[in-house]
Amino acid sequence: MQFLLGFAPFIVFAALTRVSVSLALWLALAAGFALGIRNFLHKRELRLLDCGSIVLFGGLALLAGFILPGISIGAVRLTVNGGLTILAFASIIFRRPLTLPYAREQVAAALWSTPHFLTLNYRISTAWMAAFAVMAAADVLTLLGYLPLSGDIAIGLVALVLAIVFTLRAAAASPSHSPADAAQ
């Protein structure tokens, strides 16, 4: 499940936003950069999720630190979740599902271009896009005052858990993966 490691910057951001939005953004940027550079040095490959997290958190860190220092946590959360939704959607539209580089690390190269493998990655990427969209919608409702922040966080956690469960089950049910592969 290397794909979930790609979300480390977003996990850092989520864990630290209650402490300091600026600190959360800068450390999420550092985590995204560390993951991206590590993968690039080992494989000479830039993954979309790594690049997206660097651009998203870097831009937001500069915005919150220098241009709009009083930006609300809700606006930052909406930007992060909206950015993730757009990133996942673009990956599907441009026929490079967000999960593809991670999935390729888990299976033999002979399976990479099979219809089943590609369809599975489109489905998993779509599930994540839907989770991000639900999280962004909850952020909007919170910003408009219709949902408390605790409700926004709860909806986000449920959406993430459902996306993780879907990913694990879909990968485990795939003939190209064994249950042991899905847990990695």
C-alpha positions, 0 to 999 in steps of 0.5 A: 500500500505504497499509495497510502504513503503518498498521503503522508504530507496530507496526514501531517497537515491534518494532524498539525492544523489545530496546532498551527496552520503555518506549521502544518503547511510548511511541514506538509511541504517538507514531507511532500518534498522528501517523498518526491525527491526520494522516489525521484532519486531511486526511480527517476520518476515524478509521481503526480501525487508527490508533485501535487502535494509540493505545489499545493502545500508550497503555494499555500505555505507562501500564501498563508505565510506572506500574503494572507497570514490570517487565512482561516483553517477552513479556507486552507482545508477547502483548498487542500481538499479541493486541490486533491479532488482536482488532482484526482480528476485530472489524473483520470481525464488525462488517462494517468490514474493517481494510483497507477505508479503506486500499483505498478510497484506492487505487480509484475510489469507484464500486467501494467497494460492489461485492461483489468489492471488499468480499470482497477486503477481507474476505479480506485482513483475515482473512489479517492476523487469522490472521497476528496470531493465529499471532504471539500463539500463538507469544508464548504458547508463549514465555511458557510456555517451549516456544519461545525468543524467537528462535523467536517472532520468526522465526515472527512475521516469517514470519507478517508476510511471508506476510500482506504477500505475500498482500495484494500478490498479492490486490490485484494480481490484483483487476480493480479494481487494476492492478499499479501500484496494488498497489505504492503 
